[in-house]
Amino acid sequence: MTRIGIKIDGRPSEDLLGLAVLAESVGFDELWVCEDFGLAGGIAQVSAALARPESLEVGLGIAPAAVRNAMYLAMEFASVSRM
C-alpha cells in the first residue's frame, strides 16, 4: 500500500498541532518537520504534532549535527516517546 506524507517547515511550533490534525483528516499517513534556526525547534514541533492525531506518523527530517549532540537528541526523543 502506498503511503503519503507531507513535509512542513518554516512554521512556528504552535501551528503544528492544527496542521497535524488537518493532515490526518485529509488522509496523509506521515508528517515530517524540519528544524528552522531562529523560528522553531524540531523536538517542540514533533511533540506538538503528536499531541492529538491518532494514526499520523510524525518524524523529524532535519536535526543539524552542528547544534545537536547525538546523545542529547536521543534523550529528547526517548522522552517524547514515553509521553
LUMDRENDREN-167992 format. One record per atom (N, C-alpha, C, O): residue number from 0; residue in three letters; x, y, z. Coordinates in steps of 0.1 Angstrom, whole numbers, plus 2048, in hexadecimal, padded with zeros to 3 digits. Layout:
BEGIN
pos:NUM	code:ALA	xx:X	yy:Y	zz:Z
...
END
This chain:
BEGIN
pos:0	code:MET	xx:808	yy:7F4	zz:800
pos:0	code:MET	xx:800	yy:800	zz:800
pos:0	code:MET	xx:809	yy:80C	zz:800
pos:0	code:MET	xx:813	yy:80D	zz:807
pos:1	code:THR	xx:805	yy:816	zz:7F8
pos:1	code:THR	xx:80D	yy:822	zz:7F7
pos:1	code:THR	xx:80A	yy:82B	zz:803
pos:1	code:THR	xx:7FE	yy:82D	zz:807
pos:2	code:ARG	xx:814	yy:831	zz:809
pos:2	code:ARG	xx:813	yy:83A	zz:814
pos:2	code:ARG	xx:815	yy:848	zz:80F
pos:2	code:ARG	xx:81E	yy:84B	zz:806
pos:3	code:ILE	xx:80E	yy:852	zz:814
pos:3	code:ILE	xx:80F	yy:860	zz:80F
pos:3	code:ILE	xx:813	yy:868	zz:81B
pos:3	code:ILE	xx:80D	yy:868	zz:826
pos:4	code:GLY	xx:81D	yy:870	zz:819
pos:4	code:GLY	xx:822	yy:879	zz:824
pos:4	code:GLY	xx:823	yy:887	zz:820
pos:4	code:GLY	xx:822	yy:88B	zz:814
pos:5	code:ILE	xx:825	yy:890	zz:829
pos:5	code:ILE	xx:826	yy:89E	zz:827
pos:5	code:ILE	xx:831	yy:8A4	zz:830
pos:5	code:ILE	xx:833	yy:89F	zz:83B
pos:6	code:LYS	xx:839	yy:8AD	zz:82A
pos:6	code:LYS	xx:844	yy:8B4	zz:832
pos:6	code:LYS	xx:840	yy:8C2	zz:835
pos:6	code:LYS	xx:83B	yy:8C9	zz:82C
pos:7	code:ILE	xx:841	yy:8C6	zz:841
pos:7	code:ILE	xx:83E	yy:8D3	zz:846
pos:7	code:ILE	xx:84B	yy:8DA	zz:84B
pos:7	code:ILE	xx:852	yy:8D4	zz:853
pos:8	code:ASP	xx:84E	yy:8E5	zz:846
pos:8	code:ASP	xx:859	yy:8ED	zz:84C
pos:8	code:ASP	xx:856	yy:8FC	zz:84B
pos:8	code:ASP	xx:84D	yy:900	zz:844
pos:9	code:GLY	xx:85E	yy:904	zz:852
pos:9	code:GLY	xx:85B	yy:912	zz:852
pos:9	code:GLY	xx:84F	yy:916	zz:859
pos:9	code:GLY	xx:849	yy:921	zz:856
pos:10	code:ARG	xx:84A	yy:90E	zz:863
pos:10	code:ARG	xx:83E	yy:911	zz:86A
pos:10	code:ARG	xx:841	yy:911	zz:879
pos:10	code:ARG	xx:849	yy:90A	zz:87E
pos:11	code:PRO	xx:83B	yy:91A	zz:881
pos:11	code:PRO	xx:83D	yy:91A	zz:88F
pos:11	code:PRO	xx:837	yy:90D	zz:895
pos:11	code:PRO	xx:82E	yy:907	zz:890
pos:12	code:SER	xx:83D	yy:909	zz:8A0
pos:12	code:SER	xx:839	yy:8FC	zz:8A7
pos:12	code:SER	xx:82A	yy:8FC	zz:8AA
pos:12	code:SER	xx:824	yy:8F2	zz:8AA
pos:13	code:GLU	xx:825	yy:908	zz:8AE
pos:13	code:GLU	xx:817	yy:908	zz:8B2
pos:13	code:GLU	xx:80D	yy:905	zz:8A7
pos:13	code:GLU	xx:801	yy:902	zz:8A9
pos:14	code:ASP	xx:812	yy:906	zz:89A
pos:14	code:ASP	xx:809	yy:902	zz:88F
pos:14	code:ASP	xx:809	yy:8F3	zz:88C
pos:14	code:ASP	xx:800	yy:8EF	zz:885
pos:15	code:LEU	xx:812	yy:8EC	zz:892
pos:15	code:LEU	xx:813	yy:8DD	zz:88E
pos:15	code:LEU	xx:808	yy:8D5	zz:893
pos:15	code:LEU	xx:804	yy:8CB	zz:88C
pos:16	code:LEU	xx:802	yy:8D7	zz:89E
pos:16	code:LEU	xx:7F6	yy:8CF	zz:8A3
pos:16	code:LEU	xx:7EB	yy:8D0	zz:898
pos:16	code:LEU	xx:7E6	yy:8C5	zz:894
pos:17	code:GLY	xx:7E7	yy:8DC	zz:895
pos:17	code:GLY	xx:7DC	yy:8DD	zz:88B
pos:17	code:GLY	xx:7E0	yy:8D8	zz:87D
pos:17	code:GLY	xx:7D7	yy:8D1	zz:877
pos:18	code:LEU	xx:7EC	yy:8D9	zz:879
pos:18	code:LEU	xx:7F0	yy:8D4	zz:86C
pos:18	code:LEU	xx:7F1	yy:8C5	zz:86D
pos:18	code:LEU	xx:7ED	yy:8BE	zz:863
pos:19	code:ALA	xx:7F5	yy:8BF	zz:878
pos:19	code:ALA	xx:7F5	yy:8B0	zz:879
pos:19	code:ALA	xx:7E7	yy:8AB	zz:879
pos:19	code:ALA	xx:7E4	yy:8A1	zz:872
pos:20	code:VAL	xx:7DD	yy:8B1	zz:880
pos:20	code:VAL	xx:7CF	yy:8AC	zz:880
pos:20	code:VAL	xx:7CA	yy:8AE	zz:872
pos:20	code:VAL	xx:7C3	yy:8A4	zz:86D
pos:21	code:LEU	xx:7CD	yy:8B9	zz:86B
pos:21	code:LEU	xx:7C8	yy:8BA	zz:85D
pos:21	code:LEU	xx:7CE	yy:8B0	zz:854
pos:21	code:LEU	xx:7C7	yy:8AA	zz:84C
pos:22	code:ALA	xx:7DB	yy:8AE	zz:855
pos:22	code:ALA	xx:7E2	yy:8A4	zz:84C
pos:22	code:ALA	xx:7DB	yy:896	zz:84E
pos:22	code:ALA	xx:7D9	yy:88F	zz:844
pos:23	code:GLU	xx:7D9	yy:892	zz:85A
pos:23	code:GLU	xx:7D3	yy:885	zz:85D
pos:23	code:GLU	xx:7C4	yy:885	zz:857
pos:23	code:GLU	xx:7C0	yy:87A	zz:852
pos:24	code:SER	xx:7BD	yy:88F	zz:859
pos:24	code:SER	xx:7AF	yy:88F	zz:855
pos:24	code:SER	xx:7AD	yy:88F	zz:845
pos:24	code:SER	xx:7A3	yy:88A	zz:841
pos:25	code:VAL	xx:7B7	yy:893	zz:83E
pos:25	code:VAL	xx:7B6	yy:893	zz:82F
pos:25	code:VAL	xx:7BD	yy:886	zz:82A
pos:25	code:VAL	xx:7BD	yy:885	zz:81D
pos:26	code:GLY	xx:7C2	yy:87E	zz:832
pos:26	code:GLY	xx:7C7	yy:871	zz:82E
pos:26	code:GLY	xx:7D6	yy:86F	zz:82D
pos:26	code:GLY	xx:7DB	yy:865	zz:828
pos:27	code:PHE	xx:7DE	yy:879	zz:832
pos:27	code:PHE	xx:7ED	yy:876	zz:832
pos:27	code:PHE	xx:7F0	yy:86C	zz:83C
pos:27	code:PHE	xx:7EA	yy:86B	zz:847
pos:28	code:ASP	xx:7FA	yy:864	zz:839
pos:28	code:ASP	xx:7FF	yy:859	zz:842
pos:28	code:ASP	xx:80A	yy:85E	zz:84B
pos:28	code:ASP	xx:80C	yy:85A	zz:857
pos:29	code:GLU	xx:812	yy:868	zz:846
pos:29	code:GLU	xx:81E	yy:86C	zz:84D
pos:29	code:GLU	xx:81F	yy:87C	zz:84C
pos:29	code:GLU	xx:81B	yy:882	zz:843
pos:30	code:LEU	xx:825	yy:881	zz:857
pos:30	code:LEU	xx:828	yy:88F	zz:857
pos:30	code:LEU	xx:837	yy:891	zz:85B
pos:30	code:LEU	xx:83B	yy:88B	zz:865
pos:31	code:TRP	xx:83F	yy:898	zz:853
pos:31	code:TRP	xx:84D	yy:89A	zz:856
pos:31	code:TRP	xx:84F	yy:8A9	zz:859
pos:31	code:TRP	xx:84A	yy:8B1	zz:852
pos:32	code:VAL	xx:857	yy:8AC	zz:863
pos:32	code:VAL	xx:85B	yy:8B9	zz:866
pos:32	code:VAL	xx:86A	yy:8BB	zz:866
pos:32	code:VAL	xx:871	yy:8B1	zz:867
pos:33	code:CYS	xx:86E	yy:8C7	zz:864
pos:33	code:CYS	xx:87D	yy:8CA	zz:864
pos:33	code:CYS	xx:87F	yy:8D6	zz:86D
pos:33	code:CYS	xx:878	yy:8DF	zz:86E
pos:34	code:GLU	xx:88B	yy:8D5	zz:874
pos:34	code:GLU	xx:88E	yy:8E0	zz:87D
pos:34	code:GLU	xx:891	yy:8EC	zz:874
pos:34	code:GLU	xx:896	yy:8EB	zz:869
pos:35	code:ASP	xx:88D	yy:8F8	zz:879
pos:35	code:ASP	xx:88F	yy:904	zz:872
pos:35	code:ASP	xx:896	yy:90E	zz:87B
pos:35	code:ASP	xx:88F	yy:913	zz:884
pos:36	code:PHE	xx:8A3	yy:910	zz:879
pos:36	code:PHE	xx:8AA	yy:919	zz:883
pos:36	code:PHE	xx:8A3	yy:927	zz:884
pos:36	code:PHE	xx:8A0	yy:92D	zz:87A
pos:37	code:GLY	xx:8A1	yy:92B	zz:890
pos:37	code:GLY	xx:89B	yy:938	zz:893
pos:37	code:GLY	xx:88C	yy:938	zz:893
pos:37	code:GLY	xx:886	yy:942	zz:896
pos:38	code:LEU	xx:886	yy:92C	zz:88F
pos:38	code:LEU	xx:877	yy:92C	zz:88F
pos:38	code:LEU	xx:872	yy:921	zz:897
pos:38	code:LEU	xx:86A	yy:924	zz:8A0
pos:39	code:ALA	xx:876	yy:915	zz:895
pos:39	code:ALA	xx:86F	yy:909	zz:89C
pos:39	code:ALA	xx:879	yy:8FE	zz:89E
pos:39	code:ALA	xx:880	yy:8FA	zz:895
pos:40	code:GLY	xx:879	yy:8F8	zz:8AA
pos:40	code:GLY	xx:881	yy:8ED	zz:8AD
pos:40	code:GLY	xx:87A	yy:8E0	zz:8A9
pos:40	code:GLY	xx:86E	yy:8DF	zz:8AB
pos:41	code:GLY	xx:882	yy:8D7	zz:8A4
pos:41	code:GLY	xx:87C	yy:8CA	zz:89F
pos:41	code:GLY	xx:875	yy:8C2	zz:8AA
pos:41	code:GLY	xx:86A	yy:8BC	zz:8A7
pos:42	code:ILE	xx:87B	yy:8C1	zz:8B6
pos:42	code:ILE	xx:875	yy:8B9	zz:8C0
pos:42	code:ILE	xx:867	yy:8BF	zz:8C4
pos:42	code:ILE	xx:85E	yy:8B7	zz:8C6
pos:43	code:ALA	xx:866	yy:8CC	zz:8C5
pos:43	code:ALA	xx:85A	yy:8D2	zz:8C9
pos:43	code:ALA	xx:84F	yy:8D0	zz:8BE
pos:43	code:ALA	xx:844	yy:8CD	zz:8C1
pos:44	code:GLN	xx:854	yy:8D1	zz:8B1
pos:44	code:GLN	xx:84A	yy:8CF	zz:8A6
pos:44	code:GLN	xx:845	yy:8C0	zz:8A6
pos:44	code:GLN	xx:839	yy:8BE	zz:8A5
pos:45	code:VAL	xx:84E	yy:8B7	zz:8A8
pos:45	code:VAL	xx:84A	yy:8A9	zz:8A8
pos:45	code:VAL	xx:840	yy:8A6	zz:8B4
pos:45	code:VAL	xx:836	yy:8A0	zz:8B2
pos:46	code:SER	xx:843	yy:8AB	zz:8BF
pos:46	code:SER	xx:83A	yy:8AA	zz:8CB
pos:46	code:SER	xx:82D	yy:8B0	zz:8C9
pos:46	code:SER	xx:823	yy:8A9	zz:8CC
pos:47	code:ALA	xx:82C	yy:8BC	zz:8C3
pos:47	code:ALA	xx:81F	yy:8C2	zz:8C0
pos:47	code:ALA	xx:817	yy:8BA	zz:8B6
pos:47	code:ALA	xx:80B	yy:8B8	zz:8B7
pos:48	code:ALA	xx:81E	yy:8B5	zz:8AC
pos:48	code:ALA	xx:817	yy:8AD	zz:8A1
pos:48	code:ALA	xx:812	yy:8A0	zz:8A6
pos:48	code:ALA	xx:808	yy:89B	zz:8A1
pos:49	code:LEU	xx:818	yy:89A	zz:8B0
pos:49	code:LEU	xx:813	yy:88E	zz:8B6
pos:49	code:LEU	xx:808	yy:88F	zz:8C0
pos:49	code:LEU	xx:803	yy:885	zz:8C5
pos:50	code:ALA	xx:805	yy:89B	zz:8C4
pos:50	code:ALA	xx:7FC	yy:89D	zz:8CF
pos:50	code:ALA	xx:7EE	yy:898	zz:8CD
pos:50	code:ALA	xx:7E8	yy:893	zz:8D7
pos:51	code:ARG	xx:7E8	yy:898	zz:8C1
pos:51	code:ARG	xx:7DA	yy:894	zz:8C0
pos:51	code:ARG	xx:7D8	yy:889	zz:8B5
pos:51	code:ARG	xx:7CF	yy:881	zz:8B7
pos:52	code:PRO	xx:7DF	yy:88A	zz:8AA
pos:52	code:PRO	xx:7DC	yy:880	zz:89F
pos:52	code:PRO	xx:7DD	yy:871	zz:8A5
pos:52	code:PRO	xx:7E5	yy:86E	zz:8AE
pos:53	code:GLU	xx:7D5	yy:868	zz:89F
pos:53	code:GLU	xx:7D5	yy:85B	zz:8A4
pos:53	code:GLU	xx:7DD	yy:851	zz:89B
pos:53	code:GLU	xx:7E2	yy:848	zz:8A1
pos:54	code:SER	xx:7DE	yy:853	zz:88E
pos:54	code:SER	xx:7E5	yy:84A	zz:886
pos:54	code:SER	xx:7F0	yy:850	zz:87E
pos:54	code:SER	xx:7F7	yy:849	zz:877
pos:55	code:LEU	xx:7F1	yy:85D	zz:87E
pos:55	code:LEU	xx:7FC	yy:864	zz:876
pos:55	code:LEU	xx:809	yy:861	zz:87C
pos:55	code:LEU	xx:80C	yy:863	zz:888
pos:56	code:GLU	xx:812	yy:85D	zz:873
pos:56	code:GLU	xx:820	yy:85B	zz:878
pos:56	code:GLU	xx:828	yy:868	zz:876
pos:56	code:GLU	xx:826	yy:86F	zz:86C
pos:57	code:VAL	xx:830	yy:86C	zz:880
pos:57	code:VAL	xx:837	yy:879	zz:880
pos:57	code:VAL	xx:846	yy:876	zz:880
pos:57	code:VAL	xx:84A	yy:86E	zz:889
pos:58	code:GLY	xx:84D	yy:87D	zz:878
pos:58	code:GLY	xx:85C	yy:87C	zz:878
pos:58	code:GLY	xx:863	yy:889	zz:877
pos:58	code:GLY	xx:85D	yy:893	zz:872
pos:59	code:LEU	xx:86F	yy:889	zz:87C
pos:59	code:LEU	xx:877	yy:895	zz:87B
pos:59	code:LEU	xx:881	yy:893	zz:870
pos:59	code:LEU	xx:88A	yy:88A	zz:870
pos:60	code:GLY	xx:880	yy:89B	zz:865
pos:60	code:GLY	xx:888	yy:899	zz:859
pos:60	code:GLY	xx:896	yy:89E	zz:85A
pos:60	code:GLY	xx:89F	yy:898	zz:855
pos:61	code:ILE	xx:898	yy:8A9	zz:862
pos:61	code:ILE	xx:8A5	yy:8AF	zz:863
pos:61	code:ILE	xx:8A7	yy:8B4	zz:871
pos:61	code:ILE	xx:89F	yy:8BB	zz:877
pos:62	code:ALA	xx:8B2	yy:8AF	zz:877
pos:62	code:ALA	xx:8B7	yy:8B4	zz:884
pos:62	code:ALA	xx:8C6	yy:8B6	zz:882
pos:62	code:ALA	xx:8CE	yy:8AD	zz:883
pos:63	code:PRO	xx:8CA	yy:8C3	zz:87F
pos:63	code:PRO	xx:8D7	yy:8C6	zz:87C
pos:63	code:PRO	xx:8E2	yy:8C1	zz:886
pos:63	code:PRO	xx:8E1	yy:8C5	zz:892
pos:64	code:ALA	xx:8EB	yy:8B9	zz:881
pos:64	code:ALA	xx:8F5	yy:8B3	zz:88A
pos:64	code:ALA	xx:8FE	yy:8BE	zz:890
pos:64	code:ALA	xx:904	yy:8BC	zz:89B
pos:65	code:ALA	xx:8FF	yy:8CA	zz:88A
pos:65	code:ALA	xx:908	yy:8D4	zz:88F
pos:65	code:ALA	xx:903	yy:8DA	zz:89D
pos:65	code:ALA	xx:90A	yy:8DF	zz:8A5
pos:66	code:VAL	xx:8F6	yy:8D8	zz:89F
pos:66	code:VAL	xx:8F0	yy:8DE	zz:8AC
pos:66	code:VAL	xx:8E9	yy:8D3	zz:8B4
pos:66	code:VAL	xx:8E4	yy:8D6	zz:8BF
pos:67	code:ARG	xx:8E8	yy:8C7	zz:8AF
pos:67	code:ARG	xx:8E1	yy:8BC	zz:8B6
pos:67	code:ARG	xx:8EB	yy:8B0	zz:8B9
pos:67	code:ARG	xx:8EF	yy:8A9	zz:8B0
pos:68	code:ASN	xx:8EF	yy:8AF	zz:8C6
pos:68	code:ASN	xx:8F7	yy:8A4	zz:8CA
pos:68	code:ASN	xx:8EE	yy:897	zz:8C9
pos:68	code:ASN	xx:8E2	yy:897	zz:8CD
pos:69	code:ALA	xx:8F3	yy:88C	zz:8C3
pos:69	code:ALA	xx:8EB	yy:880	zz:8C1
pos:69	code:ALA	xx:8E6	yy:87B	zz:8CE
pos:69	code:ALA	xx:8DA	yy:876	zz:8CE
pos:70	code:MET	xx:8ED	yy:87B	zz:8D9
pos:70	code:MET	xx:8E8	yy:876	zz:8E6
pos:70	code:MET	xx:8DC	yy:87E	zz:8EB
pos:70	code:MET	xx:8D2	yy:878	zz:8EF
pos:71	code:TYR	xx:8DD	yy:88B	zz:8EA
pos:71	code:TYR	xx:8D2	yy:893	zz:8EF
pos:71	code:TYR	xx:8C6	yy:892	zz:8E6
pos:71	code:TYR	xx:8BA	yy:892	zz:8EA
pos:72	code:LEU	xx:8C8	yy:891	zz:8D9
pos:72	code:LEU	xx:8BD	yy:88F	zz:8CF
pos:72	code:LEU	xx:8B6	yy:881	zz:8D2
pos:72	code:LEU	xx:8A9	yy:881	zz:8D2
pos:73	code:ALA	xx:8BD	yy:877	zz:8D5
pos:73	code:ALA	xx:8B8	yy:86A	zz:8D9
pos:73	code:ALA	xx:8B0	yy:86B	zz:8E6
pos:73	code:ALA	xx:8A5	yy:865	zz:8E7
pos:74	code:MET	xx:8B5	yy:872	zz:8EF
pos:74	code:MET	xx:8AE	yy:874	zz:8FC
pos:74	code:MET	xx:8A1	yy:87C	zz:8FA
pos:74	code:MET	xx:897	yy:878	zz:900
pos:75	code:GLU	xx:8A1	yy:886	zz:8F2
pos:75	code:GLU	xx:895	yy:88D	zz:8EF
pos:75	code:GLU	xx:88A	yy:885	zz:8E9
pos:75	code:GLU	xx:87F	yy:885	zz:8ED
pos:76	code:PHE	xx:88E	yy:87D	zz:8DF
pos:76	code:PHE	xx:884	yy:874	zz:8D8
pos:76	code:PHE	xx:880	yy:869	zz:8E1
pos:76	code:PHE	xx:874	yy:864	zz:8DF
pos:77	code:ALA	xx:888	yy:864	zz:8E9
pos:77	code:ALA	xx:883	yy:85A	zz:8F3
pos:77	code:ALA	xx:879	yy:860	zz:8FC
pos:77	code:ALA	xx:86F	yy:859	zz:900
pos:78	code:SER	xx:87B	yy:86C	zz:900
pos:78	code:SER	xx:871	yy:873	zz:909
pos:78	code:SER	xx:864	yy:875	zz:901
pos:78	code:SER	xx:859	yy:872	zz:907
pos:79	code:VAL	xx:864	yy:879	zz:8F5
pos:79	code:VAL	xx:858	yy:87B	zz:8ED
pos:79	code:VAL	xx:851	yy:86E	zz:8EB
pos:79	code:VAL	xx:845	yy:86D	zz:8EC
pos:80	code:SER	xx:859	yy:863	zz:8E8
pos:80	code:SER	xx:853	yy:856	zz:8E6
pos:80	code:SER	xx:84C	yy:851	zz:8F3
pos:80	code:SER	xx:841	yy:84B	zz:8F2
pos:81	code:ARG	xx:851	yy:854	zz:8FE
pos:81	code:ARG	xx:84A	yy:84F	zz:90B
pos:81	code:ARG	xx:83E	yy:857	zz:90D
pos:81	code:ARG	xx:834	yy:852	zz:913
pos:82	code:MET	xx:83D	yy:864	zz:909
pos:82	code:MET	xx:831	yy:86C	zz:90B
pos:82	code:MET	xx:825	yy:866	zz:902
pos:82	code:MET	xx:81A	yy:86B	zz:902
END
